[in-house]
Amino acid sequence: MKRKFQRILGVSLILLTWIIWGVIFILPFLKLTLKQYAVIYPVLIVSTSIFWVGAALVGKELVQKYNLLPKIKQWFKRAVSTGKKG
């Protein structure tokens, strides 16, 4: 029961950070003052640590299951190797 709650909380925190970071795409279209931007950007920075707390709660297995970084690295290596002239 406790482990299930940890995973739900962890996934919720990760989703929350995605939503917070999604705000970046609409910020240029909002008419905000410099003071308002000064409040928003630290929130974005803090949300990064919220992501890592969520990842720690979810567990290593689930994070590795959805990790796309190795796939992206592999794609870039393949793109660079096929792009070489020789």
N, CA, C and O atoms as a GROMACS GRO file, in nm:
protein
  344
    1MET      N    1   0.083  -0.120   0.000
    1MET     CA    2   0.000   0.000   0.000
    1MET      C    3   0.087   0.125   0.000
    1MET      O    4   0.061   0.219  -0.075
    2LYS      N    5   0.191   0.126   0.085
    2LYS     CA    6   0.277   0.243   0.094
    2LYS      C    7   0.354   0.263  -0.036
    2LYS      O    8   0.372   0.376  -0.082
    3ARG      N    9   0.399   0.154  -0.096
    3ARG     CA   10   0.475   0.162  -0.221
    3ARG      C   11   0.387   0.215  -0.334
    3ARG      O   12   0.433   0.292  -0.419
    4LYS      N   13   0.261   0.174  -0.336
    4LYS     CA   14   0.168   0.220  -0.439
    4LYS      C   15   0.145   0.371  -0.424
    4LYS      O   16   0.141   0.443  -0.524
    5PHE      N   17   0.130   0.417  -0.301
    5PHE     CA   18   0.112   0.560  -0.277
    5PHE      C   19   0.235   0.638  -0.321
    5PHE      O   20   0.223   0.747  -0.378
    6GLN      N   21   0.354   0.583  -0.295
    6GLN     CA   22   0.478   0.649  -0.337
    6GLN      C   23   0.483   0.664  -0.488
    6GLN      O   24   0.521   0.770  -0.540
    7ARG      N   25   0.446   0.559  -0.559
    7ARG     CA   26   0.448   0.566  -0.706
    7ARG      C   27   0.347   0.667  -0.758
    7ARG      O   28   0.377   0.743  -0.850
    8ILE      N   29   0.227   0.668  -0.701
    8ILE     CA   30   0.125   0.764  -0.745
    8ILE      C   31   0.172   0.906  -0.718
    8ILE      O   32   0.157   0.994  -0.803
    9LEU      N   33   0.228   0.930  -0.601
    9LEU     CA   34   0.279   1.062  -0.568
    9LEU      C   35   0.395   1.100  -0.660
    9LEU      O   36   0.402   1.213  -0.707
   10GLY      N   37   0.484   1.006  -0.685
   10GLY     CA   38   0.598   1.033  -0.773
   10GLY      C   39   0.556   1.067  -0.914
   10GLY      O   40   0.606   1.164  -0.972
   11VAL      N   41   0.464   0.989  -0.970
   11VAL     CA   42   0.414   1.017  -1.105
   11VAL      C   43   0.341   1.150  -1.109
   11VAL      O   44   0.351   1.224  -1.206
   12SER      N   45   0.267   1.181  -1.004
   12SER     CA   46   0.196   1.309  -0.997
   12SER      C   47   0.294   1.426  -0.996
   12SER      O   48   0.271   1.527  -1.062
   13LEU      N   49   0.402   1.412  -0.921
   13LEU     CA   50   0.503   1.519  -0.918
   13LEU      C   51   0.570   1.536  -1.054
   13LEU      O   52   0.595   1.648  -1.098
   14ILE      N   53   0.598   1.425  -1.120
   14ILE     CA   54   0.660   1.433  -1.253
   14ILE      C   55   0.564   1.500  -1.352
   14ILE      O   56   0.606   1.585  -1.430
   15LEU      N   57   0.437   1.463  -1.348
   15LEU     CA   58   0.338   1.526  -1.436
   15LEU      C   59   0.323   1.675  -1.406
   15LEU      O   60   0.307   1.756  -1.496
   16LEU      N   61   0.329   1.709  -1.278
   16LEU     CA   62   0.321   1.850  -1.238
   16LEU      C   63   0.435   1.930  -1.299
   16LEU      O   64   0.414   2.042  -1.345
   17THR      N   65   0.555   1.873  -1.299
   17THR     CA   66   0.668   1.946  -1.358
   17THR      C   67   0.652   1.962  -1.508
   17THR      O   68   0.691   2.065  -1.564
   18TRP      N   69   0.595   1.862  -1.575
   18TRP     CA   70   0.572   1.876  -1.719
   18TRP      C   71   0.473   1.988  -1.746
   18TRP      O   72   0.490   2.064  -1.841
   19ILE      N   73   0.372   1.998  -1.664
   19ILE     CA   74   0.274   2.106  -1.680
   19ILE      C   75   0.339   2.242  -1.655
   19ILE      O   76   0.317   2.337  -1.730
   20ILE      N   77   0.418   2.250  -1.550
   20ILE     CA   78   0.486   2.376  -1.518
   20ILE      C   79   0.579   2.416  -1.632
   20ILE      O   80   0.582   2.532  -1.673
   21TRP      N   81   0.656   2.321  -1.683
   21TRP     CA   82   0.747   2.353  -1.792
   21TRP      C   83   0.673   2.381  -1.922
   21TRP      O   84   0.727   2.448  -2.010
   22GLY      N   85   0.552   2.331  -1.937
   22GLY     CA   86   0.472   2.363  -2.054
   22GLY      C   87   0.432   2.509  -2.059
   22GLY      O   88   0.401   2.562  -2.166
   23VAL      N   89   0.434   2.574  -1.944
   23VAL     CA   90   0.402   2.717  -1.937
   23VAL      C   91   0.504   2.799  -2.016
   23VAL      O   92   0.472   2.907  -2.064
   24ILE      N   93   0.626   2.749  -2.029
   24ILE     CA   94   0.730   2.822  -2.101
   24ILE      C   95   0.684   2.859  -2.242
   24ILE      O   96   0.718   2.966  -2.292
   25PHE      N   97   0.608   2.770  -2.304
   25PHE     CA   98   0.568   2.794  -2.442
   25PHE      C   99   0.463   2.903  -2.456
   25PHE      O  100   0.447   2.960  -2.564
   26ILE      N  101   0.390   2.932  -2.349
   26ILE     CA  102   0.289   3.038  -2.358
   26ILE      C  103   0.336   3.170  -2.296
   26ILE      O  104   0.269   3.272  -2.312
   27LEU      N  105   0.448   3.169  -2.228
   27LEU     CA  106   0.496   3.291  -2.163
   27LEU      C  107   0.518   3.407  -2.260
   27LEU      O  108   0.483   3.520  -2.226
   28PRO      N  109   0.574   3.386  -2.379
   28PRO     CA  110   0.593   3.500  -2.468
   28PRO      C  111   0.463   3.568  -2.511
   28PRO      O  112   0.464   3.685  -2.550
   29PHE      N  113   0.353   3.496  -2.506
   29PHE     CA  114   0.226   3.552  -2.552
   29PHE      C  115   0.148   3.622  -2.440
   29PHE      O  116   0.045   3.685  -2.466
   30LEU      N  117   0.195   3.611  -2.318
   30LEU     CA  118   0.130   3.677  -2.206
   30LEU      C  119   0.190   3.815  -2.186
   30LEU      O  120   0.310   3.835  -2.205
   31LYS      N  121   0.108   3.907  -2.149
   31LYS     CA  122   0.157   4.042  -2.123
   31LYS      C  123   0.186   4.053  -1.973
   31LYS      O  124   0.102   4.096  -1.894
   32LEU      N  125   0.308   4.014  -1.938
   32LEU     CA  126   0.348   4.015  -1.798
   32LEU      C  127   0.454   4.121  -1.775
   32LEU      O  128   0.530   4.158  -1.866
   33THR      N  129   0.457   4.170  -1.654
   33THR     CA  130   0.560   4.267  -1.618
   33THR      C  131   0.689   4.194  -1.582
   33THR      O  132   0.691   4.072  -1.566
   34LEU      N  133   0.794   4.269  -1.571
   34LEU     CA  134   0.923   4.210  -1.536
   34LEU      C  135   0.919   4.147  -1.397
   34LEU      O  136   0.984   4.045  -1.374
   35LYS      N  137   0.844   4.206  -1.306
   35LYS     CA  138   0.831   4.149  -1.172
   35LYS      C  139   0.760   4.014  -1.176
   35LYS      O  140   0.796   3.922  -1.103
   36GLN      N  141   0.661   4.002  -1.261
   36GLN     CA  142   0.590   3.875  -1.273
   36GLN      C  143   0.680   3.767  -1.332
   36GLN      O  144   0.678   3.652  -1.289
   37TYR      N  145   0.760   3.804  -1.432
   37TYR     CA  146   0.857   3.709  -1.486
   37TYR      C  147   0.959   3.669  -1.380
   37TYR      O  148   1.002   3.554  -1.374
   38ALA      N  149   0.996   3.764  -1.296
   38ALA     CA  150   1.092   3.736  -1.189
   38ALA      C  151   1.038   3.636  -1.088
   38ALA      O  152   1.116   3.568  -1.020
   39VAL      N  153   0.908   3.625  -1.077
   39VAL     CA  154   0.847   3.526  -0.989
   39VAL      C  155   0.833   3.392  -1.061
   39VAL      O  156   0.850   3.286  -0.999
   40ILE      N  157   0.804   3.394  -1.188
   40ILE     CA  158   0.778   3.271  -1.264
   40ILE      C  159   0.904   3.189  -1.282
   40ILE      O  160   0.900   3.067  -1.265
   41TYR      N  161   1.015   3.249  -1.317
   41TYR     CA  162   1.135   3.173  -1.350
   41TYR      C  163   1.194   3.095  -1.232
   41TYR      O  164   1.238   2.982  -1.253
   42PRO      N  165   1.196   3.148  -1.111
   42PRO     CA  166   1.240   3.063  -0.999
   42PRO      C  167   1.149   2.943  -0.976
   42PRO      O  168   1.194   2.837  -0.934
   43VAL      N  169   1.020   2.960  -1.005
   43VAL     CA  170   0.927   2.847  -0.992
   43VAL      C  171   0.966   2.738  -1.092
   43VAL      O  172   0.961   2.619  -1.058
   44LEU      N  173   1.005   2.776  -1.212
   44LEU     CA  174   1.050   2.679  -1.311
   44LEU      C  175   1.176   2.606  -1.265
   44LEU      O  176   1.190   2.486  -1.287
   45ILE      N  177   1.265   2.678  -1.203
   45ILE     CA  178   1.389   2.617  -1.154
   45ILE      C  179   1.360   2.520  -1.040
   45ILE      O  180   1.418   2.411  -1.035
   46VAL      N  181   1.271   2.557  -0.951
   46VAL     CA  182   1.235   2.470  -0.839
   46VAL      C  183   1.163   2.346  -0.889
   46VAL      O  184   1.174   2.238  -0.830
   47SER      N  185   1.088   2.360  -0.999
   47SER     CA  186   1.016   2.244  -1.051
   47SER      C  187   1.110   2.135  -1.099
   47SER      O  188   1.072   2.018  -1.103
   48THR      N  189   1.232   2.170  -1.134
   48THR     CA  190   1.330   2.069  -1.172
   48THR      C  191   1.361   1.979  -1.053
   48THR      O  192   1.372   1.857  -1.069
   49SER      N  193   1.376   2.037  -0.935
   49SER     CA  194   1.401   1.953  -0.818
   49SER      C  195   1.276   1.872  -0.781
   49SER      O  196   1.287   1.762  -0.727
   50ILE      N  197   1.159   1.926  -0.809
   50ILE     CA  198   1.036   1.850  -0.786
   50ILE      C  199   1.035   1.727  -0.876
   50ILE      O  200   0.991   1.620  -0.834
   51PHE      N  201   1.082   1.742  -1.000
   51PHE     CA  202   1.091   1.628  -1.091
   51PHE      C  203   1.179   1.519  -1.033
   51PHE      O  204   1.142   1.401  -1.036
   52TRP      N  205   1.295   1.555  -0.980
   52TRP     CA  206   1.388   1.454  -0.928
   52TRP      C  207   1.334   1.389  -0.802
   52TRP      O  208   1.360   1.271  -0.778
   53VAL      N  209   1.259   1.462  -0.721
   53VAL     CA  210   1.194   1.401  -0.605
   53VAL      C  211   1.091   1.300  -0.652
   53VAL      O  212   1.080   1.190  -0.596
   54GLY      N  213   1.014   1.337  -0.753
   54GLY     CA  214   0.917   1.244  -0.809
   54GLY      C  215   0.983   1.121  -0.868
   54GLY      O  216   0.932   1.010  -0.852
   55ALA      N  217   1.095   1.139  -0.936
   55ALA     CA  218   1.168   1.026  -0.993
   55ALA      C  219   1.220   0.933  -0.883
   55ALA      O  220   1.220   0.811  -0.898
   56ALA      N  221   1.265   0.991  -0.773
   56ALA     CA  222   1.313   0.910  -0.662
   56ALA      C  223   1.199   0.830  -0.599
   56ALA      O  224   1.218   0.715  -0.559
   57LEU      N  225   1.082   0.890  -0.590
   57LEU     CA  226   0.967   0.820  -0.533
   57LEU      C  227   0.917   0.709  -0.624
   57LEU      O  228   0.874   0.604  -0.577
   58VAL      N  229   0.922   0.733  -0.754
   58VAL     CA  230   0.872   0.634  -0.849
   58VAL      C  231   0.961   0.511  -0.851
   58VAL      O  232   0.912   0.398  -0.859
   59GLY      N  233   1.088   0.532  -0.842
   59GLY     CA  234   1.179   0.418  -0.840
   59GLY      C  235   1.259   0.405  -0.968
   59GLY      O  236   1.221   0.454  -1.074
   60LYS      N  237   1.370   0.339  -0.954
   60LYS     CA  238   1.466   0.325  -1.063
   60LYS      C  239   1.406   0.250  -1.182
   60LYS      O  240   1.431   0.286  -1.297
   61GLU      N  241   1.328   0.147  -1.156
   61GLU     CA  242   1.276   0.063  -1.263
   61GLU      C  243   1.184   0.141  -1.355
   61GLU      O  244   1.194   0.132  -1.477
   62LEU      N  245   1.094   0.218  -1.296
   62LEU     CA  246   0.997   0.293  -1.376
   62LEU      C  247   1.065   0.406  -1.454
   62LEU      O  248   1.027   0.434  -1.567
   63VAL      N  249   1.163   0.470  -1.393
   63VAL     CA  250   1.236   0.577  -1.462
   63VAL      C  251   1.311   0.520  -1.581
   63VAL      O  252   1.311   0.580  -1.689
   64GLN      N  253   1.375   0.406  -1.563
   64GLN     CA  254   1.449   0.344  -1.673
   64GLN      C  255   1.354   0.294  -1.782
   64GLN      O  256   1.390   0.294  -1.900
   65LYS      N  257   1.236   0.253  -1.744
   65LYS     CA  258   1.139   0.202  -1.841
   65LYS      C  259   1.101   0.309  -1.943
   65LYS      O  260   1.082   0.280  -2.061
   66TYR      N  261   1.089   0.433  -1.898
   66TYR     CA  262   1.047   0.542  -1.985
   66TYR      C  263   1.160   0.635  -2.024
   66TYR      O  264   1.133   0.744  -2.075
   67ASN      N  265   1.284   0.596  -2.001
   67ASN     CA  266   1.398   0.681  -2.033
   67ASN      C  267   1.423   0.681  -2.183
   67ASN      O  268   1.450   0.576  -2.242
   68LEU      N  269   1.414   0.796  -2.244
   68LEU     CA  270   1.434   0.807  -2.387
   68LEU      C  271   1.574   0.854  -2.423
   68LEU      O  272   1.612   0.851  -2.540
   69LEU      N  273   1.652   0.896  -2.324
   69LEU     CA  274   1.784   0.951  -2.353
   69LEU      C  275   1.873   0.854  -2.428
   69LEU      O  276   1.936   0.895  -2.526
   70PRO      N  277   1.883   0.727  -2.388
   70PRO     CA  278   1.968   0.636  -2.466
   70PRO      C  279   1.920   0.621  -2.611
   70PRO      O  280   2.002   0.606  -2.702
   71LYS      N  281   1.789   0.625  -2.633
   71LYS     CA  282   1.736   0.613  -2.769
   71LYS      C  283   1.773   0.736  -2.851
   71LYS      O  284   1.805   0.725  -2.969
   72ILE      N  285   1.768   0.854  -2.790
   72ILE     CA  286   1.805   0.977  -2.859
   72ILE      C  287   1.953   0.976  -2.893
   72ILE      O  288   1.992   1.014  -3.004
   73LYS      N  289   2.037   0.934  -2.798
   73LYS     CA  290   2.181   0.925  -2.825
   73LYS      C  291   2.210   0.829  -2.939
   73LYS      O  292   2.293   0.857  -3.025
   74GLN      N  293   2.142   0.716  -2.940
   74GLN     CA  294   2.161   0.617  -3.045
   74GLN      C  295   2.120   0.675  -3.181
   74GLN      O  296   2.186   0.650  -3.281
   75TRP      N  297   2.013   0.751  -3.186
   75TRP     CA  298   1.966   0.811  -3.309
   75TRP      C  299   2.068   0.910  -3.363
   75TRP      O  300   2.095   0.913  -3.483
   76PHE      N  301   2.126   0.994  -3.272
   76PHE     CA  302   2.226   1.090  -3.314
   76PHE      C  303   2.352   1.021  -3.366
   76PHE      O  304   2.410   1.064  -3.466
   77LYS      N  305   2.394   0.915  -3.298
   77LYS     CA  306   2.511   0.841  -3.345
   77LYS      C  307   2.487   0.786  -3.484
   77LYS      O  308   2.574   0.793  -3.571
   78ARG      N  309   2.370   0.730  -3.507
   78ARG     CA  310   2.336   0.674  -3.637
   78ARG      C  311   2.329   0.783  -3.743
   78ARG      O  312   2.374   0.763  -3.855
   79ALA      N  313   2.273   0.899  -3.707
   79ALA     CA  314   2.262   1.009  -3.802
   79ALA      C  315   2.400   1.064  -3.839
   79ALA      O  316   2.424   1.099  -3.954
   80VAL      N  317   2.489   1.072  -3.741
   80VAL     CA  318   2.624   1.122  -3.768
   80VAL      C  319   2.702   1.022  -3.851
   80VAL      O  320   2.775   1.061  -3.942
   81SER      N  321   2.688   0.893  -3.822
   81SER     CA  322   2.766   0.793  -3.894
   81SER      C  323   2.719   0.780  -4.040
   81SER      O  324   2.800   0.752  -4.128
   82THR      N  325   2.590   0.799  -4.067
   82THR     CA  326   2.543   0.790  -4.205
   82THR      C  327   2.565   0.919  -4.280
   82THR      O  328   2.563   0.921  -4.403
   83GLY      N  329   2.587   1.027  -4.208
   83GLY     CA  330   2.609   1.156  -4.272
   83GLY      C  331   2.753   1.180  -4.314
   83GLY      O  332   2.782   1.277  -4.384
   84LYS      N  333   2.845   1.093  -4.272
   84LYS     CA  334   2.987   1.109  -4.306
   84LYS      C  335   3.010   1.072  -4.452
   84LYS      O  336   2.951   0.978  -4.506
   85LYS      N  337   3.097   1.149  -4.515
   85LYS     CA  338   3.135   1.118  -4.653
   85LYS      C  339   3.263   1.038  -4.649
   85LYS      O  340   3.353   1.066  -4.570
   86GLY      N  341   3.270   0.938  -4.734
   86GLY     CA  342   3.390   0.857  -4.726
   86GLY      C  343   3.412   0.767  -4.838
   86GLY      O  344   3.512   0.694  -4.841
   0.00000   0.00000   0.00000
